[in-house]
Each structure stands twice: as structure tokens, then as C-alpha cells.
Amino acid sequence: AATVAVYKQWIPNTNFETASNWDKGRVPCARDVVHFEKDKVVSVFVRSPHALTDMYLPLNGEFVLAAGAAFTAFDGSWDPGCDSGGTARFADAEHRAWFDPTLWQDVLPSGELRPPGPIFSVDEERVPCHYDDVIFQPETSFRVNTDSSQPVIQLRSIALMGQELNTPSSWAGYLGGPSAPLQFHGNGTLQVTGTGCPDKSGCACGNTLDGPRICAALLRASGRQCPEPACQNPLQPLGHCCGVCGATINLDFTPDFDLQKYQERLVEELLSQPKYAGVQMAISKVHKAQTFLGILSRSATPLIQIVLIDDRAGVQAGTAAEQLAADIMQSIAQHGEALGIPSGKMEVATGSTASGQVGSHPVSRITAGTVMGLLFSLLFLGGILFLYRKGKLR
């Protein structure tokens, strides 16, 4: 949701009992020699007691022991399932990056996975946004690389080790403790504000500066290239790494616009219809850079972006999303003023058509006419100046 809390949970951990954290793909047993790289900083949560033959510790790290957890020396007795010992090396967690969307999942406040539905997020919003709540699972250890193109990464709250930190002072206190430097590393500084989005029209995610990092992480996970779309000229939504087939709608809005209520309206009245089964929608506030005469302006205009995709294939790819977009535009033409939407522009790309603007609210056409009028005025004034310098006019 856009104006209420969104909870994003970190997936990987550095727990001792997680099999994937070891090079052998299993938890070390009694005959094993456990080896932590001496120069790798780690925080490791231990749930239960373990007997080991030997263990090499890092120069800088910590074990967080649950009740009853312990390490004891192997006494030579028979251990079922551990007939042959070896060296078990702890995996390197340094590369796990904050801005990797594959390492986050949307959850409910309780920590349970959010049930699947027709709403999805563009890639920049799959990692925590400035007004989101971040959850690290209780009784887990972790290490996160916070390298960022922005000096401060703002969040509403952070829950870790069974405690929720939702004020600047509580977070500052945690950062001053012994565990924080072992859990977080990188040039980006996490900042807890304790405040949600104050605008009912929604708030931009705030991850645009780190968009290249997000896309690089996604492409590494998918083979370093975007999947081949079924449409000839795919759309490129703001905040999304790869082109998509379907439709995008950009909406202007007034102070009366309520993003959360409008999203619920679209889901209830349109997305829930059987003919739109398989269609997914992302809706959020974004900032679009402005251009004039092909020159990029430093200012950016806030707008509401709706991205519609579907599960159709071949020449049918994007056709259901296109139909839904047309229904949304028709609804805006009828009720846009009451909803706080003065204008909107739609673009589509399907398996059978090229992308392009195929519909707009009348106000958008008025805006386009104004721009054309300005262009003709500039040409007219330029002609007069040219004739004046040639001596044709006094």
C-alpha cells in the first residue's frame, strides 16, 4: 500500500544451523573442523548445542547464543550421520547487498508472507522505500552491504533481534552497540525516522539514485540480461529495470487525490473482474524528468504511474492489460474530476502492435496544443529578428 505501512523482510541469514551458509551444504557435525575466514567479519546466531573437532574463529565477529546453545569438544564417541569428518567453511556474506531486490520479500506486520494478489511493485520499490518498515527475522543473524549512491537511507522502522526500533534515538542507541558494525557495512547510513508518508496522494519511493545498483543486482541474478519481451517496442516504466508488454498510464493529480483509495477502487471495480484474471498492476507516485525542446530540465514533475502487465503470450501478450488500461481511461473521463485526476496519458505495447500513445484525457491534448503554440510563437519571433538584422524590417 502507498500511504500505509509496507513491511519488507530480509531473506538471507548468517545462522549457524542454515545449511546453505556452509560450503558443504550441510551443518557441521562432530568430526568436522569448522573454519571461519580470519578477515571476514561475521555475526552468527546459534540455536542449539554443537560438538565439534576444532573451530577456527574470525578476528572480528560474534556468536549470538540462544537459550541452551553451546559448543563442546568432540569426545570421540560415535555420532550418527557423521562418519567422516572434514573442513566445513562458512560462506562469505559480504556480497549480500541492501539494494538487491531478490533478497527482500513483502510480509505482513506479523512477519508472514503477504498473500499473492494482483498488485506488484516496480523494481526500485521491491527494496525498502523511505517510508517502509524493515524486518529482520527474530532469532537470526545477518550481514548486509549498504553501499549506496545516497549518503542516508531513510526508513520508517527496523525490527531486528526481536525488538522494533521506530525512533531516531532508539536506532542511534542500537548503532552504538557491539552488533551493528558486524551486521551492517558499506558507505550508506541507515536512518530511522519513525514517520510514515504524510501525503494522501502517496510518496515517491526515494530509490531513484540507486536504480542502477538495483538493476545490476537483478541482471546478475537473471543472467546479466533482460528477458526477451514478446512485443516489438516494449514500454519502459519509471523505476523498472526491463521493458514490459502491456500498458502504462501517467496521471496528473490534485490535492484531493487519494492514492490508497484509488488503488482499492481499481482493484474492486476492474481488476477483480474475471476477464482480467492474470493481469497485474503497479501503482505509485514517481517523479518524471521534464524536457523542453529536447533539453532535459533539472526539475521533475510528480505524477501517478500505473503499470499493467498480463500473463498472455505471443501476439496476445499485453492485450488484456491494454483493455484494462482503456477501461481505466474511460473511468477517468467520466469521474476523473471527482477523484482528483484532471488528466491522464496511456501508452501500450502488445505482441501485435508497437508501443505508442493511444489515448489521453482532453486536458492532455490542451497541454500539447499549448506547447505547439509556444513553438510557433518562437519561430515567428525568430523570423522577425532575422529580417530585422538583414535590414528588411525597421
N, C-alpha and C positions, 0 to 999 in steps of 0.2 A: 504494500500500500504506500501511497505517496506522502500523505500527511500524518499518518500514524506510524508507530514504531515498526521498523523492519529488523528482524533478527537474522544475523548471518553467523554461521558456526564454522570454525576452523576444523578441517577434516584430519590431517595427519597428526601424529603424536610421536613422542620420543620415549614411550613406556618400555620398561624392560621386558614385559610379557608380550609385546607385539611382535609376532614372528617376522614381519616384513622389515623390522628395524635391524635384522641380523643378516650377514652375508650368506649364511647357510639356509635362510628361510625358515628357521625354527628357533625356539627359545633355547638358550644354552642349558645343558644338563650337567650332572655331577662330574663327569670325566672331562669336560671341556675346560679350555683355558680362555677366559674372556679378555678381550683386548679392546680398550678404548684408545683411539689415537691421542697421543700426548698433547698435541697442539690444537685439538678440536674442543671447543667449549660446549658443554652439554648440561642439560638438566634432565634427570631420568627419574620417572616415578616408578616405584616398586610396590606391587600389590601383595606379594606372598613371599614366603621364605624360599631360599635357593641354596643348595650345596654346590660348590664349585671346586675344581682342582687348583685354579690360580686365577688371579684377576689383575690386569694392568690398568691403572686409573689415569685419567687425564690430569694435566697440571692445573686446570681450572674447570670446575664443574661441581655438580651436587647430585646426591641421591635424595629423593623425597620418599620416605618410607611410610606406607600405610600401616595401620594397626596390625601387628603380627608379622610384618615383613622383616626379613633378616637375611644375612649372608653367613654361611658357615663353610668351613673347610671340608672337602670330601674325605670321608674316613675309610674309603676303600671297600665299603660294603656294596653289594650288588644293587644296581639301580635299573629297574626295568625300562627298556627303551633307550638306554644309553650305554650300549655295549662297547662302542669305540669312541674314544674322545678325539678332540681336535681343537683348533683355534677358532673361536667364534668372534668375529669382528663387528663392532657396532657401526651401523650405516651413518654416512655423512648427511647431516640435516641442514648444512649451511645454505644449500641451494633452494630451500623452500621459501618462496617469495610471497610477501603480502599481496602483491598485485598479480597473482596467478589465479584466474577465476576458477580453474579446475580444483583448487584446494579449499573452496568455500561452498557451503550449501545453505539454502534458506530453511529456517526452522521456526517452529512456534516458540513462544516465550518459555515453554516447559523444556525446550531442547529437542522435542520430537520433530521429525521431518515434516515440512509443510506438504500437505497432500497435493498431488498434481492437479492442475487446472488449466484454464485457457489463457492465463496471464503468464508471460515470460519477461525477462529483462534483457535489454541490450547489454553487450559485453562489458562496457565500462561500469554498469550498475550491478554486475554479478559479484564484485568485490565490495566491501563496506563503503557506503557513501557517508557524507559528513554528518547526517542525522540518524545513522543506523546504530543499532545495538549489536555489539560483537560478543560472541560466546565461545570460550574455550571449555571443552567438556570437563566436568568435575572429575577429580582423581585422574588427571592426565598431565603429563609434562609435554613441552613443545619448544621449538626454536624457530623463529620467524625472521626472515630478512626483510627489513622495512626500507630498503633503498627506494628513493622516491625523487621525482622532479620538483616536488613541493617540500618546503622545509618542515611544514607541520601537517600531519594527517589528522583531521578532526573527526571525532566520533561522539555519539551521544553517551554511550557507556561501554564498559568492558567487564565481562564476568569471567573470572578465572579462579582456579583452585577453590571453588565453592563459595566465592564471595563476589558480590556485584559492586563495582566501583563506578559511581554515577555522578561524582562531583569533582571539580578540579583538584580540591585539596586531598580527597581520598586517593586519587590517581597519583598525585605528586608524592604522597606518602609511600605508595607501593613502589614507585620508581626508585625511591631512596633505599629500598630493602635489598637483600642479597640476591634474590631470584631474578629480578627484572633484567639485569645485564646478561644473564645466561639464557633468557627466553627471547629477548628482542635484540637484534643487532642490525646495523645499517645506518644510513645518513638521515633517514626520515624519523621525525619525532612524533610519537602518538600523543594526542591531546584529547582529553575527555572534557566535554563541555556541560553535559547533563541536560541539554536543551534539545527539543525536537524542532521540526520545521515550523516556523512561525506563520507561514503564508498558506492560506487555504487553497490557493492556486498551485501549490506544490513548490518544491525547491529543487534546483539542479543538483545532481549527484556530487559534483565537485572533483571528479577524477579525470577531467579532460587532459590536464598536463601529463598524467601518467598513462594516457591512452596508448602510446607506443609500447610501454612496458607490458600492458595488459595484452595487447595484440601479439607481441613477441612471445609471451608465455603460452598463449593459445595456439599459435602456429607451431611452436616446439612440440606441443602435445599432439598435434594433428598431422605431423609430417612436414612442417615448415611451409605449407601452402594451403590456401583456402580451398574448400571443396568446389568442384566444378558445378556452377548453377545450371538449372535446366532452361533458363531464359537467356536470350541473346545479350541484352544490356541490363544486368541486374541493378537494383537500387542499392544505394549506399546510405543507410540511416546514420544519423549522427550518434556517435558513441558505440557503433557496431564495427567489428573488425572486417567482416567479409560481406560481399554483396548478397542480396536476397532476392528471391522471386516473390511477388505479392504486391503489396501496396503500402504507401506511406501517406499520411495526412498531416500537414502542418497547420495548426490552429492559432490564430491571434485570440487574445482573451482580454477581458475587462476585470476590474477588481471584484465583480460579482461571481466570477467563475470559481467553482469548487471542484478540484481535480478528483478527489476521492468519490464524491457523489456522482460525478460524470462517468467515472470508470464503472461504478456499480450499475449505473443506468445502462451503459453499453452492454455489460455482461447479462443483465436481466432481460433487456428488450431485444437484443440482437444475437450476441454470442451464444446464448442458451438455445437458440432455435436449432432443430435437428439438421437443417440444411447447412449449418456452419460447423458441424462436428468435424474436428481435425484442424480448425482454424485457431491460431493463437495470436494474442495481441500484447504488445508492449506499449505503455503509455506513460509519459513522463515529461517534465519540463526540461528543456535544453536551451542552450544559447547558440544561436546561429550567427556566424560572422557575416557582416554586411559588405556588399560590394557596390560600387558606383562606377559606371563606365569601365568595368573590368578591373578596377582598382580595389584591393582589399582594405576595408576600413578597420581601424583598431577597435571600434565599438562592436558589441554583439547584442542582438535582439533576442529577448526571451520569447519562446513560443512553446506550445504543447505539441509534442511529436507522438503520433500514433503509428506503430509499425504492425502490419498484418501479414502473416505468413500462413501457409496451409501445408497439408501432407500430400497434396496431389503430385503426380509425376508426369513426365513427358510434356506434351503440349497442354495438358490440363494444369500444370504447375502454376500456382498463383491465381487461378481463376476464381476459386471460392473466396479468397482474400479480396480480389478485385470487386466481387459482387457485394461483399460486406462493406467495403470502402464506399461504394456507390450508395448503399443504404444509409451509411453514416452521413455522407454529404447531403443526402435528401433530408435527413432529420435536422441537420444544421440549417438548411434553407428554411425549414418550417419553424424550428424552435430555437435557433441559434441566439437570437437576441435575449430571450428569457434565460438561457443558460449562461450568458456572458461570453458568447462566441460570436464576434462580429464578422469574421471571415475565415476561410479555410482553403487550402490548396491540396489537391490529391495527385499523386503520381503512381503509375502502375507498371509492372513488368511481369509478364506471364510467359509461359512456354510457347505461345503462339503470336505474341506481339512484342514490339520493342518498348522500352521504357519511355515515359514522357508524361507531361502534364495533360490529364484528360478531363479535369473538372475543377472548378473553383467557384467560390461564393461570389456574387456580384460585386461585393466590396473589393475583392481582389482585382477584378477587371478595372475598377475605377482607379486603383493604385497603379496598375500597369499603364493606364491612359495618362495619368499624371506624369509618370516618368517619360513617356514618349513626348508629351507636350514640352517638358523641360529640354529634352534633346533637340527638338525642332527650334525652340527659342534660342538655344546656344548656337545652333547652326546659322540662324538668321542674324544674330548679333555678330558672329564671326564674319559673315559675308559683308555686313555693313562696314566693319573695321577694315577688311581687305580693300573694299572700294575706296574708303577714306584715305588709306595710305597710298593708293595708286593715283590719288587726285581726282577721282571720278565724282567724289562727293565732298561738299564743304561742310 
